[in-house]
């Protein structure tokens, strides 16, 4: 998989919004994973 580096300044507003939403999804997923793991340890 080739990584393509893009300058933030070159992104359009729509692309920035999509990127932001993708990041939020990843953060939410990570948070859910961490919460689930800590729940398991409490039992």
Buried (B, 14 or more C-beta within 10 A) or exposed (E): EEEEEEEEEEEEEEEEEEEEEEEEEEEEEEEEEEEEEEEEEEE
